Amino acid sequence: MTLSIVKSQTVYSLTQLQDDDQSKNEEKVDSSEKPIRQILGATVHLYNFAPKVNAIHKIRSFGSFTDMVVPDVDNESEVISSHVGDSTDEHSSESSGQVVPQKSLLDTLILAEWECKAEEGLFRYDVTACPTHTIEGSYGFIAQLNEGRASKKRPTEFCVDKVDQPFDECKFNFCKAMQKEVLFAFEESQYGRGGEFEEAFVVSGSPNLVVINVSPIEYGHVLLVPRVLDNLPQLVTPDTLLLALQFAQEANNPYFRIGYNSLGAYATINHLHFQAYYLSAAMPLERAKTTFVSKKKVGHSSIRIEKLVDYPVDGLVFESGGDPTDMANLIGGLCQRLAVKNIPHNMLIVDRGARVFLVPNYFSQRKARNELPQDVLDSQVDPAVFEISGHMLMKRKEDYDMLDEDWVLKLLKCASVSEDVFDEVLDLCLL
């Protein structure tokens, strides 16, 4: 019989074993410090969603300006905290706590992981300490003083006069963000089952990642980055919009809104991403009056198209209780045509994905032509999707203290397009 010697590590003491464990932990920490472009083979959390999501029939969770303010939610046994105060002249209710029902496994995962990242100190400031209140008036605009976002947010690194620009790996993109900013991967289940969580998923391919926004607007503010390693520019397509609609449906929470900004409409990073956060109040945009435009048959769905009425910006509203793929094909195709026509736009996904608002935005163009009022310029507020929706992020305390409904209306009207441009958007929608 042939004998052989196999070399193995000798253990001298329990201290050595502890040192070995510490070395393994240090390796894990080192991995989290690597950029996302090196994420292949790394281990992250995974949320699996079903490949075919059920149609959602619930719309207008928050009603209109003339009726309900609190959404119709089925079960309020589990809640998450938020901090939108009531309207008062002296902002005395800025810190009054309100609750947001926690509706799904995805809710639980987002918020648990987001809290962990907050404890690790990964955010540039504490957004829960930002004063917030509802502005007195018929619209119910929401004001937040967010000086940290003004001073610490990453600056825009590209020209703002073109919607369609090629991806530039030299500029900041999410492949340069650290892996420790990743909450989890969001992937379609390979087995037809949805709503499942996997603790340790080995990354392969080009994953859809949910990462923190290090300069948050609100509690639970995250970014959904489709196929992160594919280096997609900030342009919506039907397949990437479908992913965002599936994200909204899986969250299944009317307080969870998803937004998108095109280039030229105050996206600051040219790497495809959607933003999402929780807000325990109705956004004025989602309660605005609308008027019927058309009903369009797309696939197996009948999608209702309306336009905003008596709101400071012009925009379209899409409602569907059918297949989200059909909704994504209609709106994603429109976004592609808007990009070709170089029309900047913002998008807000509400009501668990059953309603989508699309608003063309010419604020940056008016700014480039020096057509904005001086007080609007001085405020440094550039209206992106959440400001367009009525959540005003003020960068200076003096503006926050003096803010009223008339000034918000003035600002938002600066973003609205001309009648001719909006007619063109309508024509592109109805093609």
Solvent accessible surface area in square Angstrom, and as a share of the most:
residue,aa,sasa,rsa
1,M,214,0.96
2,T,129,0.75
3,L,147,0.73
4,S,96,0.62
5,I,171,0.87
6,V,128,0.73
7,K,195,0.83
8,S,90,0.58
9,Q,126,0.56
10,T,77,0.45
11,V,80,0.46
12,Y,181,0.69
13,S,52,0.34
14,L,134,0.67
15,T,83,0.48
16,Q,38,0.17
17,L,79,0.39
18,Q,119,0.53
19,D,73,0.38
20,D,45,0.23
21,D,81,0.42
22,Q,104,0.46
23,S,56,0.36
24,K,123,0.52
25,N,84,0.43
26,E,91,0.41
27,E,117,0.52
28,K,141,0.60
29,V,89,0.51
30,D,86,0.44
31,S,38,0.24
32,S,35,0.22
33,E,83,0.37
34,K,93,0.39
35,P,19,0.12
36,I,1,0.00
37,R,134,0.49
38,Q,92,0.41
39,I,0,0.00
40,L,102,0.51
41,G,52,0.50
42,A,17,0.13
43,T,80,0.47
44,V,19,0.11
45,H,41,0.18
46,L,8,0.04
47,Y,4,0.02
48,N,23,0.12
49,F,4,0.02
50,A,23,0.18
51,P,55,0.34
52,K,139,0.59
53,V,24,0.14
54,N,128,0.66
55,A,43,0.33
56,I,28,0.14
57,H,144,0.64
58,K,78,0.33
59,I,63,0.32
60,R,67,0.24
61,S,1,0.00
62,F,2,0.01
63,G,8,0.08
64,S,26,0.17
65,F,49,0.20
66,T,115,0.67
67,D,83,0.43
68,M,80,0.36
69,V,88,0.50
70,V,98,0.57
71,P,8,0.05
72,D,70,0.36
73,V,20,0.11
74,D,127,0.66
75,N,88,0.45
76,E,100,0.45
77,S,86,0.56
78,E,103,0.46
79,V,69,0.40
80,I,13,0.06
81,S,79,0.51
82,S,9,0.05
83,H,21,0.09
84,V,3,0.02
85,G,1,0.01
86,D,83,0.43
87,S,43,0.28
88,T,46,0.27
89,D,121,0.63
90,E,146,0.65
91,H,29,0.13
92,S,89,0.57
93,S,26,0.17
94,E,40,0.18
95,S,103,0.67
96,S,47,0.30
97,G,67,0.64
98,Q,65,0.29
99,V,82,0.47
100,V,0,0.00
101,P,3,0.02
102,Q,35,0.16
103,K,40,0.17
104,S,27,0.17
105,L,79,0.39
106,L,0,0.00
107,D,0,0.00
108,T,60,0.35
109,L,13,0.07
110,I,0,0.00
111,L,8,0.04
112,A,50,0.38
113,E,29,0.13
114,W,9,0.03
115,E,69,0.31
116,C,60,0.36
117,K,21,0.09
118,A,41,0.32
119,E,146,0.66
120,E,106,0.47
121,G,57,0.55
122,L,31,0.15
123,F,29,0.12
124,R,81,0.30
125,Y,33,0.13
126,D,89,0.46
127,V,3,0.01
128,T,66,0.39
129,A,74,0.57
130,C,15,0.09
131,P,46,0.29
132,T,0,0.00
133,H,6,0.03
134,T,31,0.18
135,I,7,0.04
136,E,122,0.55
137,G,46,0.44
138,S,89,0.58
139,Y,39,0.15
140,G,19,0.18
141,F,1,0.00
142,I,2,0.01
143,A,0,0.00
144,Q,0,0.00
145,L,11,0.06
146,N,2,0.01
147,E,90,0.40
148,G,16,0.15
149,R,28,0.10
150,A,43,0.33
151,S,89,0.58
152,K,105,0.44
153,K,61,0.26
154,R,68,0.25
155,P,101,0.64
156,T,57,0.33
157,E,75,0.34
158,F,30,0.13
159,C,68,0.41
160,V,66,0.38
161,D,91,0.47
162,K,104,0.44
163,V,1,0.00
164,D,71,0.37
165,Q,17,0.08
166,P,114,0.72
167,F,41,0.17
168,D,55,0.28
169,E,119,0.53
170,C,110,0.66
171,K,74,0.31
172,F,39,0.16
173,N,5,0.03
174,F,9,0.04
175,C,13,0.08
176,K,68,0.29
177,A,7,0.06
178,M,55,0.24
179,Q,16,0.07
180,K,56,0.24
181,E,31,0.14
182,V,11,0.06
183,L,3,0.02
184,F,0,0.00
185,A,0,0.00
186,F,0,0.00
187,E,40,0.18
188,E,88,0.39
189,S,6,0.04
190,Q,163,0.73
191,Y,160,0.61
192,G,47,0.45
193,R,134,0.49
194,G,33,0.31
195,G,32,0.31
196,E,58,0.26
197,F,82,0.34
198,E,71,0.32
199,E,111,0.50
200,A,60,0.46
201,F,43,0.18
202,V,91,0.52
203,V,3,0.02
204,S,78,0.50
205,G,55,0.53
206,S,32,0.21
207,P,3,0.02
208,N,17,0.09
209,L,1,0.00
210,V,0,0.00
211,V,3,0.02
212,I,3,0.02
213,N,17,0.09
214,V,22,0.13
215,S,3,0.02
216,P,1,0.00
217,I,6,0.03
218,E,0,0.00
219,Y,23,0.09
220,G,0,0.00
221,H,0,0.00
222,V,0,0.00
223,L,12,0.06
224,L,2,0.01
225,V,1,0.00
226,P,2,0.01
227,R,86,0.32
228,V,1,0.00
229,L,42,0.21
230,D,67,0.35
231,N,53,0.27
232,L,32,0.16
233,P,37,0.23
234,Q,1,0.00
235,L,40,0.20
236,V,3,0.02
237,T,39,0.22
238,P,35,0.22
239,D,78,0.41
240,T,4,0.03
241,L,0,0.00
242,L,36,0.18
243,L,16,0.08
244,A,0,0.00
245,L,0,0.00
246,Q,12,0.05
247,F,1,0.00
248,A,4,0.03
249,Q,17,0.07
250,E,27,0.12
251,A,0,0.00
252,N,56,0.28
253,N,1,0.01
254,P,1,0.01
255,Y,13,0.05
256,F,5,0.02
257,R,0,0.00
258,I,1,0.00
259,G,1,0.01
260,Y,3,0.01
261,N,7,0.04
262,S,0,0.00
263,L,1,0.00
264,G,2,0.02
265,A,0,0.00
266,Y,40,0.15
267,A,5,0.04
268,T,36,0.21
269,I,18,0.09
270,N,18,0.09
271,H,0,0.00
272,L,2,0.01
273,H,11,0.05
274,F,0,0.00
275,Q,19,0.08
276,A,1,0.01
277,Y,0,0.00
278,Y,1,0.00
279,L,0,0.00
280,S,7,0.05
281,A,20,0.16
282,A,8,0.07
283,M,0,0.00
284,P,1,0.01
285,L,2,0.01
286,E,2,0.01
287,R,20,0.07
288,A,1,0.01
289,K,101,0.43
290,T,33,0.19
291,T,55,0.32
292,F,103,0.43
293,V,39,0.22
294,S,29,0.19
295,K,122,0.52
296,K,45,0.19
297,K,144,0.61
298,V,27,0.15
299,G,53,0.51
300,H,171,0.76
301,S,3,0.02
302,S,62,0.40
303,I,0,0.00
304,R,81,0.30
305,I,0,0.00
306,E,12,0.05
307,K,72,0.30
308,L,14,0.07
309,V,50,0.28
310,D,100,0.52
311,Y,18,0.07
312,P,11,0.07
313,V,2,0.01
314,D,49,0.26
315,G,0,0.00
316,L,0,0.00
317,V,0,0.00
318,F,0,0.00
319,E,15,0.07
320,S,13,0.08
321,G,24,0.23
322,G,24,0.23
323,D,28,0.14
324,P,10,0.06
325,T,52,0.30
326,D,11,0.05
327,M,4,0.02
328,A,1,0.01
329,N,69,0.35
330,L,11,0.05
331,I,0,0.00
332,G,0,0.00
333,G,11,0.11
334,L,0,0.00
335,C,3,0.02
336,Q,77,0.34
337,R,71,0.26
338,L,0,0.00
339,A,12,0.09
340,V,125,0.72
341,K,106,0.45
342,N,58,0.30
343,I,4,0.02
344,P,4,0.03
345,H,2,0.01
346,N,1,0.01
347,M,1,0.01
348,L,1,0.01
349,I,2,0.01
350,V,1,0.00
351,D,1,0.01
352,R,19,0.07
353,G,6,0.06
354,A,2,0.01
355,R,2,0.01
356,V,0,0.00
357,F,1,0.01
358,L,1,0.00
359,V,3,0.02
360,P,0,0.00
361,N,0,0.00
362,Y,33,0.12
363,F,2,0.01
364,S,7,0.05
365,Q,41,0.18
366,R,52,0.19
367,K,75,0.32
368,A,81,0.63
369,R,128,0.47
370,N,133,0.68
371,E,91,0.41
372,L,15,0.07
373,P,45,0.28
374,Q,120,0.53
375,D,58,0.30
376,V,1,0.01
377,L,61,0.30
378,D,59,0.31
379,S,1,0.00
380,Q,97,0.43
381,V,3,0.02
382,D,40,0.21
383,P,0,0.00
384,A,15,0.12
385,V,2,0.01
386,F,3,0.01
387,E,15,0.07
388,I,1,0.01
389,S,0,0.00
390,G,0,0.00
391,H,0,0.00
392,M,0,0.00
393,L,9,0.05
394,M,1,0.00
395,K,62,0.26
396,R,73,0.26
397,K,111,0.47
398,E,98,0.44
399,D,27,0.14
400,Y,5,0.02
401,D,66,0.34
402,M,157,0.70
403,L,17,0.08
404,D,70,0.36
405,E,28,0.12
406,D,106,0.55
407,W,42,0.15
408,V,0,0.00
409,L,31,0.15
410,K,82,0.35
411,L,0,0.00
412,L,0,0.00
413,K,120,0.51
414,C,17,0.10
415,A,0,0.00
416,S,15,0.10
417,V,9,0.05
418,S,54,0.35
419,E,136,0.61
420,D,114,0.59
421,V,25,0.14
422,F,17,0.07
423,D,64,0.33
424,E,62,0.28
425,V,1,0.01
426,L,25,0.13
427,D,90,0.47
428,L,16,0.08
429,C,0,0.00
430,L,76,0.38
431,L,135,0.67
